[in-house]
Amino acid sequence: MFDSMVMLAFTLGIVSASSLPMGAITAKFWQPSDRATAILMAFGGGALLAALTIDLVASAVEEGHFYALAAGAMVGGLLFIGLNQLVNDYGGFLRKASTTIYHFRRKQHQQIKQIISRIHQVKLFHDLPTNDFKIIAPSVRVVTFHKGETIFRKGDPADTFYIIDEGGVDLFRSEAGEQNTIQLQGYDVFGWYPCLTSTPNTLNAVASRETRVWLIPKHAIDTLLINSPHFQQEVHLLLRSGELQHYLEQQHLLTTDEIERWTDQAVRQLIRRGVVPPAVEVNRNTAEILERFNQIKRLPMLSELPEEEQILIGRALIYKRYQRGDTLFLQHTRADRLFILDTGEVNLIDPETPLQKTVVLHANDAFGTFSLLTGARHSVTAVAAENIGLWELRRRDFYSLLGSAPVLAERYREFIQMGGARDYLQSRHLNSEQSQRWTRQALRCIDTGEELPSAADVARDLHANKAAPLAIWLGLTLDGIPESLVIGSSLINAGVSISLIAGLFLANFPEALSSSCGMKEQGFKFRRIFLMWFSLMLLTGVGAAMGNIFFVNASPALFAFVEGVAAGAMLTMIAETMLPEAYFKGGSVVGMSTLCGFLTAIFFKTLEV
């Protein structure tokens, strides 16, 4: 009799969880729309709610064990929250859209708190109200630079200022390590005066070691100027002080008369419109590049573009001059721009294969193109063979152009879809799985207007989340443990509950389907996804059998406590993952879908004899 009960518990556990591998198989052949996923998730959540209410909560309350049930429910809920957060921090958040969204929102909240504390380092922000800080915080980005990587270059538009979180940065005019190099450490702020005055950077900024930096964009400062009278007043006082005058005189060699004229103009525009005009314009040499646009070589994406798009690109280019021997970029460093040579020659060198012939570039040649288009690291080193002039297009400016230049955007899409980007990445930087993941993300970002992924970041993220498959599996197991114990223990004092088994089955299928689709988007292969769900189905059966064995002689109060733990954990899981994900994907459709699932589980209860 004992063995038969254990086998029955195992079988019922398998039946309730058999919809998990079914969901994985369905995801292989069908990619449901967000609305369809939402309907299924809400339906399953409603069915599970009904099963928990009828088969766990109601039975314990009827027997007079409410307090044991309530205590167990609190313990179960707290256990789920704690363990869920733990596995999420190791990459387990990737198992579901809802846990992914929550993970990044929590990180964003922590980031905003840090920003508010760090930005007080800037004198201008010392007394700024907290509500004004919140105008800036959502625009802040956090970027990690490796040793030797360039943060910005001399002559770049100053559209960002920076706060060092960890690490160090060297500021210098020509070569790193020169006598006048300024060495910055954690919490130091740089790029503030150029950003406020919209002047080109007069220094180079390079990470002296692994460095984490906060990037505060100029458009956030401009928004703050318009919306914060307090900040306007502080900027007004700064404009009339000697600090900015000294900066413009020393760094941009402006005369006293030029500085006074700009200051008067800046004060007037600040009062009338809430803006500060540029003190020095960025050198772009737009007219020259427009005349030779169709002569550019090694960059077919720009050939024969409509005139209005050529003008947009020309206005985004930055014109600079370099001396013979200057290094434009180093092999294996982050690619943040492409180059179009105007005058002189540039050598492309592969230091790791010295016998390979040096590539010599001439006027109108473009280089750094594939690295920019994919965000990969440079595969060669570029050095000026003589004094040169060239145009630079920064990666951030290129992605901004995609939103206003439809022909360019379509050519970029074709470059990705036709396999040009994938072939380049697989030949030099990423494996097949990683390059396919980058391709999917890039196409999705083009459609949504989001910032495109960097191939270097994809490779780094996959390495950083190498424990993610195990964490995802642990997270899925965490979701399934409570239900398996309840199935086994419920057979001790009662018969088979059709409504409970049906509720679990109906809830498991959409959860597995949605999670499998999400893991497939993250680059997981079907075999790995299926094995995760199949192993969880087996564990559910084993857990049901163990629950039947361990609680065979349990007192009614202890049994109610165990039911409470399971109910609390599953209710918390429904509230934190299933229903939020359903609402995020389907909106108002969730209400009726949840109700239908709830009534379906109750209907199965009417079938019990």
N, C-alpha and C positions, 0 to 999 in steps of 0.2 A: 504493500500500500504506500509506504514511504517513498520507495523508488518511483512508483507510478506518479505520485504527486510532483516529485522533482522533475521527472521527464515532461509532465504536463506543463509545469512552469517554464521549463526550457523551450518547449514547443511554442507556447503562447508568446514568450519573449521574441522568438524568431519571427513569428507571424506579425507581431506588432511592428517589428523593425525591418521586415522584408521590403517595405516601401522605400527604405533608404537606398539600397543598390538599384531599385527600380527607378528612383529619381535620378541617380547618376547615369543610368543607361539612357533615360529619356533626354537628359541634357546633351548627350553625345549626338543625338539626331535632331533635336529640336531646341532652338534658342527662343524661349518664350519672350513675348514683349513685357515691358515693365507692368502694364495693366494686367496681363494674364498672371504674371508672378504675384502681383498684389492680391488678386482675387483668390488664388490658391493658398497663399500664406495666411490671409485673413480667415478663410474657410477652415483651414487646419487649426489656427489659433482658437477659433470659436468652438470647434469640436473638442479640443483639449480642455478648454475652460469648463465645458459642460461635464466632461468625464471626471475632472478633478472635483467639481462641486458635488456631483451626485455620488461618486464611488468612494471618495476619500473624506471630504469635509463633512458631508451630511451624515455618513455612517458613524463617524467619530462623535459628532455632536449628539446624535440620537442616543448613543450609549453613555453620555454624560462625561466625556473626556475632552471637553473644549479646551481647558487650560493646557493639558498635555499637547493637544493638537496645535494650539497657538504658539506654545514654546518651540515645538518642533518646526513650525512654519517660519518663525523668526530665525532660527538656527539655519534652516535650509536656504532661506533668502540671503543671509549674510555670507554663508559659505559660497553660494553661487557667485555673488558679487566679487568677493575676494579672489577666488580662484579664476574667475573669468578675467579680471583685470590682470592677474599674473600671467596667464597664457597669452593675453593680448599683447602685453609688453614684449613678448618674445616672438611676435609675428603671427600669433593665432588669430588676430583681428581680421586677417585676410579671408577667413572662412565664410563670412557673410557681409553683405552690403551694410547692414545696420551696425555690426561691430566695427567695420572699417570707418564708417561715418563718425561713430561715437569716439573711436580712438583718435582720429584727427581733430575732432572738435575739442577733446580734452587737451591735446597737445597745443592747439591754438590758444585755448584759455590760459594755459601755463605760459605760453609765449607772450601773450598780451601783458600778463602780470610782470614778467621780466622786463619787457620793453619799458613799461611805465617807470620801473625802478632805475633802469639804466639811462634813459633819455634825460633824466635830471642832471646828468653829467654836463650837458650843454648849458652854458650860462644863460642863454636866451630862454630856456625852458624851466629854470629853477622854480618859479612861482606859478607855473601854468596849472590851471585847475584840472582835476582828474578827467572830467568830462571832455575837455579839449584833447587830452592825450588819446582818448578813445577814437578820435577822428583819425589819428595817425596810425594807431596800432594795427587795424586790419590790412593795411597796405605794406606792412613790414615783411621782408623776406629774410630768411636765415640761410646763409651759404657757407659751406666749408671749402677753404682753399688749401691745397697742399703746398708744401715748401717749394718756393720758386715760382709759383703761379702768379700771374698778373691780375690785380684787382681792377686797376684802371691805368691808362697811359697818358702821358703828356699830350695835350691837345684834344683829349676826349671831351665831349660835352659833360658838364657837371650836373647830371640829372639825378644824382643820388648822393646822400652823405652816409657815413658809416660809423658804427660803434663796435669796437672789438669786444667780443664775448670771452674768447679764449685764444691764446697764441700771441703772435707778434707780427707787425707790419713794418717794412722799411719804405720810407718816402725819400726819393732822390730825383735829381734833375736829369742825369745822363746815364751813369752806370751804378749798379748796386755796389755798396761797399766803399763808395767814394767818401772823401773827407766830410762832406756836408750832408751825409745821409742822416735822416731823422728816424730814430728807432722808437716805435710805439709798442705798448704792451696792453694787457687786458684792461677793459673799461675806457681806453682812450678813444676820443672822437676825432675823425678826420674827414676832410672834404666838405666841411660845413660852409666856409666862406664862398668857395666857388659855387656851391649849390644855391645859396641865397642870392648871389649876384648874377647867376646864370653865365658865368665866365668859364672858358675852357680850363681844364686842369693844367697846371704848370709843372706838376711833378708826376713821376711814376710811383705807383703803389704796388708792392710785391710782398707776398707772404714770406716771412723769414723762417717760419716753421708751420706745422699744421695749425690752421687758424680758422676759428669760427667767427663770422662777422654778421652783424645786423645791418641790413640795407634799408634805409628809409628814403623812398623815392621823392623827387621834387614835387610831383603832382600832389602828394599828401601834404607837403608844406604849403603849396598854393591853396589847397582846400582849407587848410587851417587859417591862412591869412584872411580868406573871405568870411569864414564863419566865427572867428574868435577875435572880438575887440581887444581882449587882453594881449593876445599875441601881436596884433597890429601895433599896439602901443609900444611893445618891447622892440619890435623891428624898427619902428620910427625912431626910437631913442638910439638904436644901434647905428642907423643911417647917419645920424647927426654926431656920432662919436668919432673918435680918431682911429678906431680899430679897422674899419673897412677901408678908410682912406689909406692907411698904412699898407694894408694888403694889396690894394689896387696899384699903389705906387711901387712897391717892392716886387710884386710878382708879375704885374702886367705893364710896368713902366709907363703908366699914365701920368700926364702932367697934372699939376694942381688945378689948372683951369678945367681940364677934362673931367677930373674927379668931381669938382664943384658942380659942373653942368649936369653930370649924371646924377649926383645926389639930389639936386633940386627937382629933376625930372622924376626920380624914384619916389621922393616924398609926395609929390603931387599925385602920381598914379596910385600910390598906396592909399592915400586918403580918399580919392575918388572911386577907384575900382578894386582896391584890395590886392593889387599886384605890384611886383617889383620888376622893372624892365632889365634886359641884359646890359651889363656894363661893358662887355667886350663880346663881339660876335665870334662864333666858331668858324674857322676857315674851311669852306667846303668846295670851293672852285667848281661850282655847279655848271656854269656855262661851258667850261672846257669838256667836262665828261659828257654833257649832252650832245656835243658835236661829234664825238667819236663813239657813241653808245653801241652802234652796230659793228664796231671794229673790235670789240672786246673778245678775246680768245680764251678758250678753256672754261667758258661759262655760257653754254648754249641757252640756259634758262632765261637769260636777259636779252637774247637776240630778237629783233623785230617785235618788241613790245609796243603797245599803243603809246602815243606821245604823252598822254596824261600820266601814265604809269612810269614812263622814263623820268618825267619831271619829279614825281614823288620819290623815286629812288635817288635821283641826283641830289635832292634836298636832304636825304638821309645820310649820304656819304660824308666822310670827314677827310680832308686833304692834309697830308703831313709830309715832312721831309726827314730823311735819315742819312747819317754819315756812313761812309765806307766802314765795314766791319761791324756795324750795329746788328744785333740779333733781333729779328722780328718775332720769332717764336721758337721754342725748343721742342724737340721730340718728346712725346708722352705728356705734354702739358695740355691743360684744358683749352679747347678752341672756342674763342669768344668773338671772332670776326674773320671775314675774308678780305683779300687785298686785290686791288687792280693797279698794276704798275703804270705809272705815267712816264717817267724818265729813268734811265740807268738800268742796272742789271741786278738780279737777285739769284743767289745760288740755293738750291734745295739739296740738303745733304742728309744722308742716313748714317749717323755715327756708329750704329750697330753693325753695319755691313760696309766697311771702308772701301772694299773693292768695287762696290757699285758706283756707276758713273754719276757724277754730279749733274743735276738738271739745271740748266741756265735759262732764266726767264728774262724777257725783254718787254719793251713798251707794249701796252694793251693786254698783256698776259694777266689772267686772274689766277690766284692760288689761295690755298686754305679753304677751297670751296666745299669739298665733301665733308671735311671736318665741321664746318659751320652748319651745313644742311642737316647733319645727323647729330651734332653735339658730341661727337667722338673726340678723343684726344689726338693731337697732331702725330702723324706717323713719320715725319721728317723734321729737320731743323732748317729754318730759313734765315739766311744771312745776306746783308747788303754787300754786293761785290764792288760797288762804287757808290758815290753820293746819289741818292735816289729821291724821287717824289712819287707818291702813290695815294690812292684813295682807299679808305677802310670802311667796311660796312659791318657794324657790330651785330651780333646775333639778336640782341633784344630789338634793334631797329628793324632787322629783317622780318621778325615775327610780327611787329607792328604793321609793316607794309602788307602782310598777307590779308589783313582785314580791310584794306582800302584799295588793293590792286588785285582785282579778281582774276585777270589773265595770269599774273605771276603765281597766285595761289593755286590755280588749276594746274599750272606746269609743275609746281612743287608736289601737288597731289599725284600727278602722273609719275613723277620721279620716284615716289614712294610705292605706288601701286604696281608699276611695271618692274619693280625689283631692283632698280638702280641702287637705292639706299641699302636694301638688304644684302645685295652682293658685296657692296663696299664694306659693310660692317662685318660680314662673315669672313671676308678675306683678311681683315686686319685687327678687329677689335672684339667681336662677340661670337658666341656659338650660335647654332641655328635657332635654338629655343629663345635665346635672348634677343636675337635680331627680329624674330617674328613678334615677340612681345613689344619691342620698340615700334615696329610697323603698325600694330594694332592701336597702340596708344597715340601715335602721331596722327593717324587718320581720324581718330575720334576727336583729338584736340583741334584739328582743322575745322571739323564740323561744328564744334561747340564754341570755338573762339578762345579756348584756354591756352595757357602757355605750353608749348610743345616740349616733349620729354627730351632729355639729353641722354645720348647713348652711354656716355661715361657714368651718368647717374644711375641708369638702368643696371649697368654692370656692378656698380658699387652697392646698390640697394639689394640686388640678388645675393651678393656676398654677405652683406650685413644681415639679411634675413635667411641665412642658410639653415637656421633652426626652425624656420617657419613651417615646413611640412609636419614636423613633430609637434610643434605648438598647435597647429590647426587640428591635428588628430586628437591631441589632448583636449582641445576646446570642444570638439564634437563629442568626445567621450564624456566630458563634463556635462554636456546637454543631455546625454542618454542614460547616465547612471541612475538618477532618481526614478525614472520610469521603470527600469528593469527591476529594481528592488521592490517597487510597489506591486508589480505583476506577481512576483513570487510570494510575497508576504500576504497579499490579499486572498490567495487560495487557501490559506490556513483556516481562516474563520468564515469564509464564504465560498460560493461556487465561482465559476467562470463569469466575469463581467464582460458581456458583449460590448456594452457602451464604452468601457475603459479601453479594451483592445481596439475597437473601431476608432475611438478618439485619438489614440496614439498613432495608429496606422495613418489616419487622415492628416495628422499634424506632421508626421515624419516625411511624407512624400514631397510636399512643397518646400520643406526646409532643405531636403537633400537636393532637390532640383535647383533651387536658388543658389545654394552654396556651391554646387558643382559648376554651375555657369560662372560664378564669381571666381572659383579656383582656375577654371579653364582660361578666363581672361587674364589671370595672373601668370599663365604660362605652364600650369601643371598638365601633365599628360593624362589621357583618359585612364590608362592602366593604374596609375598611382591614385587617382581620384576614386576609381571603382574599388580598389583594395582598401582604401580608408573606410568607405561605407560598408563594404562586405565584412570587414573585421569588426566594425561597430555593431553590425547585426548579430554576429556571433557572440560578442561581449554582452549584448543585451540579453541573449538567451542564457548565457552563463550567469549573468547578474540576477536574472529571474530565478534560476535554480538555486543560487546561493542565498537569495532572500527567503526562499521557501525553507531552506535548511536552517539558517541562523535564527529565524524568528518563530520556529515551530513551538517553543515553550514560552514565548514572551507573554508577559502580563498584558491585560487590555490597555493599561495606561501607557506601557512602553510601546505597544503596537500603535496606539494613537499618535505617540510622539514620532515614531518612524514615518507614519503616514503624513504627519505634519511636515517633517523634513523634506519628504519628496514633493508634497504639494507646494511648499514654500519655494523650493528650488525651481520647480517647473513654472509656477506662476510668475516668479521673477524673470525667468527666461522668456516667457511669453511677452511680458511687459517691456523687457529691455531689448529683445532682438526680433521676435516675430512680428508683432503689431507695428513697431516703429518702421521696420523695413517695408511692410505692406503699405503703410500710409505714405512713406517716402516715394514709393514707386507708383501708387495708384490713387492717392488722395481720397476723395469722398466715397469711392467704391468700397472702401474697407468696411464701413458700417454694416451694410446689408450682407456682405460676404461673411462677416463674423457671425451675424445673426443666423444665417443659413447653416453654417457649420455647427453652431450651438444647438439648433433644433434637430439637425441630423443625428448628433450624438444622443440626444434625448430620445429620438425615434428608436434608435438601436436598444435603448433601455426598455422600451415597451415590448421588445421581442423576447426578453428574458422571461423564463417561466418560473 
